[in-house]
């Protein structure tokens, strides 16, 4: 049963981990990862969650400041008010708060991690998954030096990543893809625009068909489901929607309009595991391919994404890559490492299978609140 004993303590940690190299997308350049972490403690266990909002409102209206406000002033009081409850009871209460899905996911994740630890179960068992090794995917930011992009791609190929994603934007797209395809003609390759194009860029977008891509992710803006449908009708390349899919209703609308052929489910962006499972189930029923996206998470968030991919329907490689690709050191004791075949093992043990290292948490902590 998804029943948790009384929550006694809630804690928020804001950490800032320097990235090994800057990560550039169509909307920003990140030099470090600022993550808001949630720890919930019950009478006999604890659980961790991670908010993926980030420091700035460039990817989403949510930021770590807004998430801290929503979690501190609304979500944690709701959790404390339910003395003994089923997780579903708490999530029903969360639904009264409009939006703020990243903040909700962080607290929901901590509840699921706590419950699975209380029951001495790995998280994937609690959520209905089946153990398997997870296929890996890597996301490469926009590189202004072509030789460096080729070097990073070659490095990823040698690591046996099952697919490589490159970030693109207008002016950093067709030429880059031509060079990559020249040197890596058979590489499982996709491109992610993070909404940098408009419906008037149809002729430019049609050029993506030259490169035999697995998919073109989020070419248009978040709210352009209709225009995505017009673009998809003109492209051979499958469109994958990410930021456009905030809810099951968005998903149903996108599929009804034929706005895409693939869905990226980021559980930490859509409200958590429960919301992600609803979307995964709907896609499975309608034969839509799905995969699990990432947001430069610490080991806490990355492990939630691994466990999510044990559910049926996650057939495409996700954004889960090695910890060493982004951080010199993580705050958890089990860094994600690729095996020789490019697969990733889920850490054994209850919950997400990873333990936070207090010394490292304190090293990177820039804010702390206890309730």
C-alpha positions in Angstrom: 0.0 0.0 0.0 1.2 3.5 -0.8 0.7 4.6 2.8 3.3 6.7 4.7 3.7 7.3 8.4 3.7 10.8 9.7 6.3 13.2 8.2 8.3 14.7 11.1 10.9 16.8 9.3 11.1 18.5 5.9 14.4 20.1 4.6 15.3 22.1 1.6 18.9 22.3 0.3 19.9 24.6 -2.6 23.2 23.3 -4.1 25.4 24.6 -6.9 27.6 22.1 -8.7 30.1 23.4 -11.3 29.8 21.8 -14.7 32.9 20.3 -16.3 32.2 22.4 -19.4 29.6 25.0 -20.2 26.4 23.6 -21.6 24.8 25.8 -24.3 21.2 25.6 -25.6 19.2 27.9 -27.9 18.1 29.9 -24.8 21.1 30.0 -22.3 24.6 28.9 -21.4 25.0 27.1 -18.1 28.3 27.0 -16.3 27.0 25.3 -13.2 24.0 23.3 -12.0 21.9 24.9 -9.3 19.5 22.3 -7.9 16.9 22.5 -5.2 16.7 19.3 -3.1 14.0 18.1 -0.8 14.4 15.7 2.1 11.4 14.4 4.0 11.8 12.3 7.2 9.2 10.1 8.8 9.2 8.2 12.0 11.5 5.6 10.6 12.8 6.6 7.2 13.6 9.4 4.8 13.3 10.3 1.1 15.0 12.7 -1.4 13.6 14.6 -4.3 15.1 17.1 -6.8 13.6 20.2 -8.4 14.9 20.8 -11.9 13.7 24.4 -12.3 17.2 26.0 -12.3 18.2 29.6 -11.4 16.6 31.5 -14.3 13.2 31.7 -16.0 14.5 30.9 -19.5 13.5 27.3 -19.8 10.3 27.6 -17.7 8.5 30.2 -15.6 9.5 28.1 -12.6 12.8 28.9 -10.9 14.4 27.7 -7.7 13.1 30.8 -6.0 9.5 30.2 -7.1 9.8 26.5 -6.3 11.2 27.3 -2.8 8.2 29.5 -2.2 5.6 26.9 -3.4 7.3 24.1 -1.5 7.8 26.0 1.7 4.5 27.8 1.9 2.1 25.3 0.3 3.4 21.8 -0.4 5.2 21.1 2.9 2.3 22.4 5.0 0.0 20.1 3.1 2.3 17.2 3.7 2.5 18.0 7.4 -1.3 18.3 7.7 -1.8 14.7 6.6 -0.7 12.8 9.7 -1.1 9.3 8.2 -1.9 9.2 4.5 -1.7 7.5 1.2 0.6 9.3 -1.3 -2.4 9.7 -3.6 -4.1 11.8 -0.9 -1.2 14.2 -0.9 -1.0 14.4 -4.6 -4.8 15.1 -4.8 -4.2 18.0 -2.4 -1.3 19.2 -4.6 -3.7 19.5 -7.6 -5.4 22.4 -5.9 -2.2 24.4 -6.6 -2.2 25.6 -10.2 1.0 24.8 -12.3 4.3 24.7 -10.5 4.8 21.1 -11.7 8.6 21.1 -11.0 8.0 22.1 -7.4 5.3 19.4 -7.0 7.5 16.7 -8.6 10.4 17.4 -6.1 8.1 16.8 -3.1 6.3 13.9 -4.8 9.6 12.3 -5.6 10.7 12.6 -2.0 7.5 10.9 -0.9 8.0 8.0 -3.3 11.6 7.5 -2.3 10.6 7.6 1.4 7.8 5.1 0.9 10.0 2.6 -1.0 12.7 2.9 1.6 10.1 2.3 4.4 8.9 -0.9 2.5 12.5 -1.9 1.7 11.8 -1.9 -2.0 13.6 -0.4 -5.0 11.6 2.5 -6.4 10.9 0.7 -9.7 9.1 -2.1 -7.9 6.9 0.4 -6.0 5.9 2.2 -9.2 5.2 -1.0 -11.2 8.3 -1.3 -13.2 10.4 -4.3 -14.1 14.1 -4.4 -13.5 16.2 -4.0 -16.7 19.5 -2.4 -17.7 18.8 1.1 -19.0 19.8 2.3 -22.5 21.9 5.5 -22.4 21.8 8.7 -24.4 23.9 11.8 -24.3 23.1 15.4 -24.9 25.8 17.7 -26.4 25.4 21.4 -26.1 25.9 23.9 -28.9 29.6 24.0 -29.7 31.1 26.9 -31.7 34.2 24.9 -32.5 33.4 22.1 -35.0 36.5 20.1 -34.2 35.5 20.1 -30.5 32.0 18.9 -31.4 33.5 16.1 -33.5 35.9 15.2 -30.6 33.0 15.0 -28.2 30.9 12.9 -30.6 33.8 10.5 -31.2 34.2 10.2 -27.4 30.5 9.4 -27.0 30.7 6.8 -29.8 33.6 5.1 -28.1 31.6 5.0 -24.8 28.9 3.1 -26.7 26.1 5.6 -26.0 23.0 4.3 -27.8 22.1 7.7 -29.2 23.5 11.2 -29.4 21.5 14.4 -29.2 22.9 17.7 -30.3 21.4 21.1 -29.4 20.6 23.3 -32.4 19.3 26.8 -33.0 19.0 28.9 -36.1 22.4 29.5 -37.6 23.8 26.5 -35.7 21.9 23.7 -37.4 22.2 22.5 -41.0 25.9 23.1 -41.4 26.6 21.3 -38.1 24.5 18.3 -39.0 26.2 18.1 -42.4 29.6 17.8 -40.8 28.4 15.3 -38.3 26.8 13.1 -40.9 29.9 13.3 -43.1 32.0 11.7 -40.3 29.3 9.6 -38.6 26.9 8.5 -41.4 25.3 5.7 -39.3 25.2 7.4 -35.9 21.8 7.3 -34.1 21.4 11.1 -34.0 18.7 13.5 -33.0 18.5 17.3 -32.7 16.9 19.4 -30.1 15.9 23.0 -30.8 14.2 23.9 -27.5 11.6 25.9 -29.4 14.0 28.2 -31.4 12.1 28.0 -34.7 8.8 29.4 -35.9 6.1 28.0 -38.3 7.5 30.4 -40.9 10.8 28.4 -40.9 9.2 25.5 -42.7 11.7 25.5 -45.6 14.6 25.5 -43.2 13.1 22.8 -41.1 12.5 20.6 -44.2 16.3 20.5 -44.6 16.5 18.4 -41.5 15.1 15.5 -43.5 18.5 15.2 -45.3 20.2 13.8 -42.2 18.2 10.6 -41.3 17.6 11.8 -37.7 15.9 9.7 -35.1 13.8 12.8 -34.3 13.7 16.6 -34.2 12.8 17.6 -30.7 10.6 20.7 -29.9 11.3 22.8 -33.0 8.6 25.3 -32.2 7.4 27.0 -29.0 5.7 25.4 -26.1 2.2 26.6 -27.1 2.4 25.8 -30.8 0.7 22.4 -30.9 -1.3 23.4 -34.0 1.7 24.7 -35.9 3.7 21.6 -34.9 0.9 19.6 -36.6 1.4 21.6 -39.8 5.2 21.2 -39.7 5.0 17.5 -39.0 2.8 16.9 -42.1 5.6 18.4 -44.2 8.5 16.6 -42.6 9.7 13.0 -42.9 11.7 13.4 -39.7 9.6 12.5 -36.6 8.9 15.5 -34.4 9.3 14.8 -30.7 7.5 17.1 -28.2 8.9 17.9 -24.8 8.1 21.3 -23.3 4.7 21.4 -25.1 3.5 18.4 -23.1 2.6 19.6 -19.6 -0.4 17.3 -18.9 -2.4 14.4 -20.2 -4.7 16.8 -21.9 -1.7 18.4 -23.8 -0.6 14.9 -24.8 -4.1 13.9 -26.0 -4.4 17.1 -28.0 -1.0 16.7 -29.6 -1.7 13.2 -30.7 -5.2 14.1 -32.0 -3.7 17.0 -34.1 -0.8 14.7 -35.2 1.6 17.3 -33.9 4.3 14.7 -33.2 5.2 11.0 -33.4 7.4 10.8 -30.3 7.0 12.1 -26.7 9.7 13.0 -24.3 8.4 12.5 -20.7 10.4 14.4 -18.1 8.8 13.3 -14.9 10.4 16.1 -13.0 8.9 18.7 -15.3 5.3 17.3 -15.6 4.6 16.9 -11.9 6.4 13.7 -10.9 6.2 9.9 -11.2 2.4 9.7 -11.0 1.8 12.2 -13.9 4.6 10.6 -15.9 3.0 7.1 -15.5 -0.3 8.4 -16.7 1.3 9.8 -19.9 3.4 6.6 -20.4 0.3 4.5 -20.1 -1.6 6.6 -22.7 1.3 6.5 -25.1 1.6 2.7 -24.7 -2.1 2.3 -25.5 -1.7 4.4 -28.6 1.6 3.0 -29.8 3.5 6.2 -29.4 7.2 6.0 -28.7 8.5 7.6 -25.5 11.7 8.3 -23.8 12.9 10.0 -20.6 14.5 13.4 -20.9 16.9 14.9 -18.5 17.7 18.3 -17.0 21.4 18.1 -15.9 20.2 16.6 -12.6 22.4 15.5 -9.7 22.4 11.8 -8.9 19.1 12.2 -7.1 17.2 13.2 -10.1 19.1 11.0 -12.5 18.2 7.9 -10.5 14.5 8.8 -10.6 14.8 8.9 -14.4 16.5 5.5 -14.4 13.7 3.9 -12.4 11.0 5.5 -14.5 12.5 3.8 -17.6 11.7 0.4 -16.2 8.1 1.0 -17.1 6.8 -0.5 -20.4 6.9 1.7 -23.4 10.2 3.5 -22.8 11.8 1.9 -25.8 14.1 4.8 -27.0 17.3 5.8 -25.2 16.8 8.6 -22.8 19.0 11.5 -21.7 20.7 9.6 -18.9 24.4 9.9 -19.3 27.4 9.3 -17.1 27.9 11.6 -14.1 31.5 12.3 -15.2 30.2 13.9 -18.4 28.9 16.9 -16.4 30.2 16.9 -12.8 33.7 16.4 -11.3 31.9 14.8 -8.3 28.2 14.2 -7.5 26.5 14.5 -4.1 25.5 10.8 -4.1 27.6 7.7 -3.5 26.7 5.9 -6.7 27.8 7.9 -9.8 26.2 6.8 -13.0 28.7 4.8 -15.1 28.2 3.2 -18.5 29.0 -0.5 -18.9 31.1 -1.6 -21.8 27.9 -2.1 -23.9 26.6 1.4 -23.1 23.9 0.2 -20.7 23.4 1.6 -17.2 22.7 -0.5 -14.1 20.2 0.7 -11.6 21.9 1.0 -8.2 20.7 -1.8 -5.9 18.9 -1.1 -2.6 15.7 0.5 -1.5 14.4 3.7 -2.8 16.4 5.2 -5.6 19.4 3.2 -4.6 21.6 6.1 -3.9 22.7 7.8 -0.7 23.6 11.5 -0.4 27.1 12.1 0.9 26.7 14.7 3.7 30.2 16.1 3.2 29.6 16.8 -0.4 26.1 18.2 0.3 27.6 20.7 2.7 30.4 21.5 0.2 28.0 22.6 -2.5 25.2 23.9 -0.3 24.3 27.6 -0.8 21.0 27.6 1.1 19.2 25.5 3.7 15.8 25.5 5.4 14.3 23.2 7.9 10.6 22.8 8.8 
